[in-house]
Amino acid sequence: MIRLYCRKKEGNMNLCKECRELEEYAHKRLSACKYGEQKTSCKKCPTHCYRKDMREQIRQIMRFAGPRMILYYPIEAIRHIFGK
């Protein structure tokens, strides 16, 4: 979703510095998540592992990229909708 946002909303061919940092942060937090592979979506999770500012950035990206996922990444969108 971050790559889609950066490409379509910001018009970058490659990830910009801010999006790259956010992507690295997200991977780091998800790899340290105590729920592991059984994790639900972050919205439903009882434990928020992102800092408040990063959580807001992710929220904005998901609002933009979420509806567009079905067009650009249909298989991933269907997996996300039906919980993998």
VOBA-1610 file (N, C-alpha, C; in pm, whole numbers, padded with zeros to 5 digits, always signed):
BEGIN
Met+00081-00119+00000Met+00000+00000+00000Met+00087+00127+00000Ile+00199+00121+00069Ile+00288+00237+00074Ile+00343+00267-00064Arg+00383+00164-00137Arg+00437+00184-00272Arg+00330+00240-00366Leu+00209+00190-00356Leu+00100+00239-00439Leu+00071+00386-00407Tyr+00068+00419-00281Tyr+00045+00558-00238Tyr+00154+00650-00292Cys+00277+00611-00275Cys+00389+00695-00317Cys+00389+00714-00469Arg+00355+00609-00542Arg+00355+00617-00687Arg+00236+00697-00740Lys+00116+00671-00690Lys-00004+00733-00745Lys-00038+00867-00682Lys-00022+00880-00552Lys-00059+01006-00484Lys+00053+01109-00494Glu+00175+01066-00472Glu+00288+01158-00471Glu+00357+01168-00607Gly+00329+01075-00698Gly+00386+01079-00832Gly+00531+01036-00843Asn+00579+00957-00749Asn+00718+00911-00750Asn+00728+00774-00817Met+00831+00756-00897Met+00854+00625-00957Met+00910+00527-00854Asn+00993+00577-00765Asn+01049+00497-00656Asn+01003+00558-00525Leu+01015+00482-00418Leu+00975+00534-00287Leu+01056+00657-00250Cys+00988+00760-00202Cys+01057+00878-00152Cys+01116+00844-00015Lys+01195+00934+00039Lys+01261+00910+00167Lys+01161+00883+00278Glu+01055+00964+00286Glu+00957+00949+00394Glu+00882+00815+00383Cys+00843+00778+00263Cys+00773+00651+00244Cys+00864+00532+00271Arg+00991+00543+00231Arg+01086+00436+00257Arg+01106+00418+00407Glu+01117+00529+00481Glu+01132+00521+00626Glu+01008+00460+00691Leu+00891+00497+00643Leu+00767+00442+00696Leu+00757+00293+00667Glu+00796+00252+00548Glu+00794+00110+00512Glu+00889+00030+00602Glu+01009+00081+00623Glu+01106+00014+00711Glu+01052+00005+00853Tyr+00990+00113+00900Tyr+00933+00116+01034Tyr+00821+00011+01046Ala+00735+00005+00944Ala+00624-00091+00946Ala+00675-00235+00948His+00775-00266+00865His+00832-00401+00865His+00895-00435+01000Lys+00963-00339+01058Lys+01026-00360+01189Lys+00921-00388+01296Arg+00815-00308+01298Arg+00710-00326+01399Arg+00636-00458+01379Leu+00605-00492+01254Leu+00532-00616+01228Leu+00617-00740+01260Ser+00747-00731+01238Ser+00832-00845+01271Ser+00845-00864+01422Ala+00823-00758+01497Ala+00832-00767+01643Ala+00696-00788+01709Cys+00591-00800+01630Cys+00456-00814+01684Cys+00443-00944+01762Lys+00386-00934+01881Lys+00373-01053+01965Lys+00267-01151+01914Tyr+00180-01107+01823Tyr+00077-01195+01768Tyr+00125-01273+01647Gly+00234-01232+01588Gly+00295-01305+01477Gly+00202-01325+01360Glu+00202-01443+01303Glu+00121-01474+01185Glu-00029-01474+01214Gln-00068-01487+01338Gln-00209-01490+01374Gln-00267-01350+01392Lys-00188-01249+01366Lys-00231-01111+01386Lys-00350-01076+01297Thr-00446-01007+01356Thr-00558-00955+01278Thr-00512-00824+01214Ser-00602-00753+01151Ser-00566-00623+01098Ser-00537-00529+01214Cys-00457-00430+01191Cys-00417-00338+01297Cys-00539-00269+01359Lys-00639-00243+01277Lys-00760-00176+01325Lys-00829-00258+01434Lys-00824-00391+01422Lys-00891-00480+01517Lys-00799-00527+01630Cys-00672-00495+01621Cys-00573-00545+01717Cys-00588-00476+01854Pro-00580-00553+01963Pro-00590-00492+02096Pro-00463-00414+02136Thr-00352-00442+02071Thr-00225-00376+02102Thr-00180-00293+01983His-00165-00163+02003His-00115-00079+01894His+00036-00067+01905Cys+00106-00113+01804Cys+00252-00115+01811Cys+00317+00000+01736Tyr+00240+00081+01665Tyr+00296+00195+01594Tyr+00290+00319+01683Arg+00390+00406+01667Arg+00383+00537+01733Arg+00264+00612+01677Lys+00212+00706+01751Lys+00092+00777+01710Lys+00109+00848+01575Asp+00223+00913+01553Asp+00245+00984+01426Asp+00253+00886+01309Met+00319+00774+01329Met+00331+00673+01224Met+00195+00608+01197Arg+00117+00588+01301Arg-00016+00529+01286Arg-00104+00619+01198Glu-00093+00750+01217Glu-00171+00843+01136Glu-00125+00841+00990Gln+00005+00832+00968Gln+00055+00823+00830Gln+00004+00696+00761Ile+00010+00585+00832Ile-00038+00458+00778Ile-00188+00467+00749Arg-00261+00530+00837Arg-00406+00546+00819Arg-00435+00624+00690Gln-00361+00732+00666Gln-00380+00811+00545Gln-00347+00729+00419Ile-00239+00654+00428Ile-00200+00570+00314Ile-00306+00464+00286Met-00358+00403+00390Met-00459+00299+00372Met-00589+00356+00316Arg-00625+00478+00358Arg-00744+00542+00303Arg-00731+00566+00153Phe-00612+00606+00112Phe-00590+00631-00031Phe-00574+00502-00109Ala-00486+00414-00062Ala-00448+00296-00139Ala-00549+00182-00129Gly-00620+00173-00018Gly-00713+00062+00002Gly-00812+00042-00111Pro-00888+00146-00148Pro-00984+00129-00256Pro-00919+00101-00392Arg-00795+00141-00411Arg-00725+00121-00538Arg-00659-00016-00547Met-00650-00084-00435Met-00584-00216-00435Met-00653-00313-00530Ile-00784-00309-00539Ile-00856-00403-00625Ile-00818-00384-00771Leu-00780-00262-00810Leu-00740-00236-00948Leu-00596-00277-00977Tyr-00507-00248-00882Tyr-00364-00269-00906Tyr-00311-00403-00853Tyr-00370-00450-00744Tyr-00326-00576-00681Tyr-00450-00656-00640Pro-00525-00709-00736Pro-00653-00773-00702Pro-00641-00895-00611Ile-00540-00977-00629Ile-00525-01097-00545Ile-00497-01058-00401Glu-00406-00963-00380Glu-00375-00918-00245Glu-00496-00851-00180Ala-00574-00776-00259Ala-00694-00711-00206Ala-00795-00814-00158Ile-00815-00918-00236Ile-00910-01023-00197Ile-00861-01095-00072Arg-00733-01124-00066Arg-00678-01187+00055Arg-00699-01098+00177His-00680-00969+00161His-00697-00876+00273His-00842-00871+00317Ile-00933-00868+00222Ile-01076-00861+00254Ile-01121-00986+00331Phe-01074-01102+00286Phe-01119-01227+00348Phe-01024-01281+00454Gly-00930-01197+00499Gly-00844-01236+00611Gly-00741-01341+00578Lys-00681-01336+00461Lys-00577-01428+00415Lys-00640-01558+00388
//
